[in-house]
Amino acid sequence: MNGIINLNKPAGISSARALDRVRAITGQRRSGHAGTLDPAADGVLVICLGKATKLVEAMMDQPKVYRTEARLDVTSESFDSDRPLISVAVQTPPSEARLRESLRAFRGEIQQAPPAISAVKVGGRRAYALTHAGRPPELPPRPVRVHELELLSYEWPRLTLRITCGRGFYVRALIRDIGAALSCGGCLTGLTRLAVGPFRFEQAWSLAALAKAAPADYLIELPRVLELLGHPRP
């Protein structure tokens, strides 16, 4: 079985657990996912099978699209609602015009410091492991790219964004930084990945549907994957 599955990872399980569920369904042990989604997030998780596992790095370089919900009156240790929310006093909530103006600084190539609770490695250890051990690391900013950033709705303290971004981008960190720019809190409360390159949410398979289907239904075979990615066939 050589190709990819466009999986709609459900909220509430890790990407690694979702991969385990797919392995149990397909029987294909040689497999991996391209780009981790946090447990609380749902949406497109590309699963590479067989010879397509060689495309994991190329798949991770594909632009990603997210629908993001957030609050500006709270924060948390992880900058999302996986951790207890902490109220942030805000004297004057920012207007929509001010919010839109602040978003201008977060388009294009920007510098972004990953959250301390993340999978970034520091001296061979994951940042989240150091944080859990009581030694949260100071992670330096690094360049990331935001192709598009659209405000879909705003009603204090809640906002909804549509983001198209490149590799290594942390949506939680964006919400943190928007809040800081507005002298507010900033906490991610909902995240759906709508696309990874040409692989879209509308065509993604749920785990339940996958378990009832035949491989011919859900598997995008390797030649077609290469074609979609614009890679020459071997």
VOGU-3710 file (C-alpha; in Angstrom, 3 decimals, decimal comma):
1> mngiinlnkp> 0,000/0,000/0,000  1,859/3,068/-1,293  0,186/6,459/-1,098  -1,489/8,818/1,311  -4,701/9,048/3,298  -6,267/12,447/3,845  -7,468/11,912/7,414  -9,809/14,170/9,375  -8,196/13,813/12,788  -10,841/14,209/15,488
11> agissarald> -10,320/16,500/18,456  -9,418/14,710/21,665  -6,620/12,428/20,451  -3,002/13,045/19,534  -1,686/12,786/15,990  0,364/9,750/17,068  -2,777/8,042/18,389  -4,625/8,845/15,152  -1,755/7,237/13,214  -2,013/4,129/15,410
21> rvraitgqrr> -5,738/3,918/14,623  -5,017/4,156/10,881  -2,354/1,437/11,147  -4,883/-0,849/12,834  -7,354/-0,242/9,999  -4,940/-0,563/7,068  -2,493/-3,108/8,480  0,317/-0,945/7,066  3,050/-0,500/9,666  5,371/1,503/7,408
31> sghagtldpa> 3,573/4,799/7,791  3,859/8,263/9,287  2,016/11,548/9,510  3,121/14,831/7,993  2,720/17,681/10,468  1,450/17,241/14,019  -1,945/18,563/15,094  -2,400/19,246/18,814  -4,861/16,884/20,550  -7,521/19,616/20,878
41> adgvlviclg> -7,358/20,418/17,137  -9,149/18,614/14,339  -8,876/18,562/10,572  -6,504/17,426/7,847  -3,730/15,080/8,936  -1,870/13,586/5,974  -0,926/9,937/6,583  1,856/8,615/4,325  1,959/4,863/3,687  4,661/2,590/2,288
51> katklveamm> 6,924/4,253/-0,274  5,043/7,520/0,255  6,723/7,869/3,668  9,646/9,317/1,685  7,368/12,298/0,979  6,807/13,247/4,636  9,331/16,099/4,508  7,983/17,404/1,195  4,449/17,215/2,585  5,442/19,207/5,674
61> dqpkvyrtea> 6,719/21,947/3,358  3,238/22,368/1,859  1,256/25,469/2,932  -1,350/24,823/5,596  -4,731/26,510/6,094  -6,387/26,863/9,500  -9,650/28,162/10,898  -8,812/29,555/14,320  -10,952/30,681/17,240  -9,453/32,655/20,105
71> rldvtsesfd> -10,173/34,861/23,114  -8,367/38,064/24,074  -9,561/38,291/27,695  -7,683/35,191/28,930  -4,390/33,359/28,568  -2,932/30,044/29,729  0,427/28,365/30,255  0,182/26,752/26,799  -1,687/29,657/25,128  -4,600/27,337/24,393
81> sdrplisvav> -7,522/25,917/26,326  -5,723/22,636/27,100  -4,452/24,339/30,272  -6,476/26,303/32,871  -7,525/29,717/31,621  -6,171/32,784/33,393  -8,176/36,017/33,242  -6,391/39,099/31,905  -7,666/42,526/32,940  -8,256/44,741/29,908
91> qtppsearlr> -9,289/48,326/30,556  -10,377/49,166/27,017  -11,135/46,305/24,614  -9,565/46,979/21,205  -11,858/48,056/18,393  -12,175/45,975/15,251  -10,259/48,647/13,357  -7,355/48,412/15,808  -7,399/44,618/15,628  -7,326/44,697/11,836
101> eslrafrgei> -4,435/47,151/11,913  -2,476/44,930/14,321  -2,842/41,953/11,987  -0,841/43,766/9,309  2,339/43,051/11,295  1,743/39,302/11,158  1,661/38,822/7,388  4,587/37,768/5,228  7,826/36,531/6,775  7,784/37,220/10,509
111> qqappaisav> 9,819/36,263/13,559  7,990/33,925/15,943  9,132/32,362/19,226  7,637/28,867/19,657  5,671/28,248/22,888  7,590/26,647/25,755  5,045/23,822/25,672  5,949/22,556/22,211  7,873/19,765/20,510  10,852/22,006/19,662
121> kvggrrayal> 14,096/20,361/20,747  16,446/22,140/23,169  19,732/20,362/23,817  18,230/17,104/22,625  15,103/17,364/24,807  11,608/18,501/23,862  10,657/21,928/25,143  7,463/20,575/26,725  9,494/18,020/28,727  11,723/20,777/30,119
131> thagrppelp> 8,651/22,851/30,955  7,015/19,937/32,774  10,270/19,476/34,705  10,026/23,062/35,947  12,663/24,443/33,573  10,714/26,157/30,783  13,176/27,146/28,045  13,472/30,576/26,473  12,994/29,735/22,821  14,450/32,305/20,424
141> prpvrvhele> 12,320/33,713/17,599  12,736/32,114/14,213  11,484/33,071/10,760  8,094/31,698/9,694  5,830/32,685/6,819  2,196/33,774/6,865  0,809/33,749/3,337  -2,678/34,978/4,278  -4,310/36,181/7,496  -7,998/37,028/7,358
151> llsyewprlt> -10,252/38,219/10,172  -13,530/36,327/9,781  -15,329/37,693/12,852  -14,731/39,726/15,983  -16,942/40,384/18,957  -15,016/41,112/22,123  -13,397/39,020/23,472  -13,736/36,401/20,727  -12,263/36,421/17,238  -12,088/33,985/14,342
161> lritcgrgfy> -9,236/33,946/11,832  -8,380/32,091/8,643  -4,634/31,547/8,351  -2,498/30,202/5,514  1,032/29,589/6,728  4,257/27,720/6,118  6,272/25,133/7,991  7,144/25,562/11,664  4,319/27,997/12,362  2,534/27,881/15,747
171> vralirdiga> -1,017/29,212/15,723  -0,911/29,398/19,539  2,102/31,676/19,313  0,338/33,921/16,803  -2,619/34,370/19,165  -0,204/35,093/22,031  1,575/37,733/19,954  -1,630/39,369/18,694  -2,773/39,692/22,300  0,561/41,178/23,327
181> alscggcltg> 0,384/43,716/20,492  -3,061/44,790/21,724  -2,113/44,753/25,456  -4,653/41,965/25,973  -4,669/38,287/26,734  -4,459/35,772/23,948  -5,617/32,167/24,047  -6,458/29,703/21,284  -9,860/28,103/21,896  -10,512/26,206/18,657
191> ltrlavgpfr> -8,451/25,034/15,679  -9,360/23,180/12,485  -6,801/22,466/9,771  -8,630/23,026/6,505  -5,868/22,029/4,103  -2,328/20,754/3,681  -1,277/21,741/0,173  -3,821/20,210/-2,238  -5,393/17,966/0,415  -8,610/19,547/1,686
201> feqawslaal> -10,882/19,141/4,680  -13,893/18,526/2,442  -12,297/15,330/1,083  -10,846/14,100/4,405  -11,864/10,718/5,807  -13,060/10,251/9,368  -11,694/7,271/11,280  -15,180/5,763/11,393  -15,638/6,037/7,617  -12,139/4,727/7,005
211> akaapadyli> -12,846/1,581/9,033  -15,829/0,743/6,797  -14,190/1,512/3,443  -11,914/-0,371/1,058  -8,366/0,849/0,341  -9,394/1,655/-3,222  -11,814/4,214/-1,801  -9,535/6,110/0,586  -5,984/5,602/-0,676  -4,519/8,316/-2,925
221> elprvlellg> -1,891/6,274/-4,734  1,694/7,452/-5,020  1,653/8,504/-8,728  -1,401/10,679/-8,088  0,183/12,176/-4,959  3,293/13,120/-6,943  1,110/14,664/-9,609  -0,812/16,726/-7,039  2,430/17,925/-5,462  3,877/18,861/-8,839
231> hprp> 6,713/16,314/-8,513  7,943/14,422/-11,569  7,143/10,737/-11,529  10,112/8,450/-10,939
//
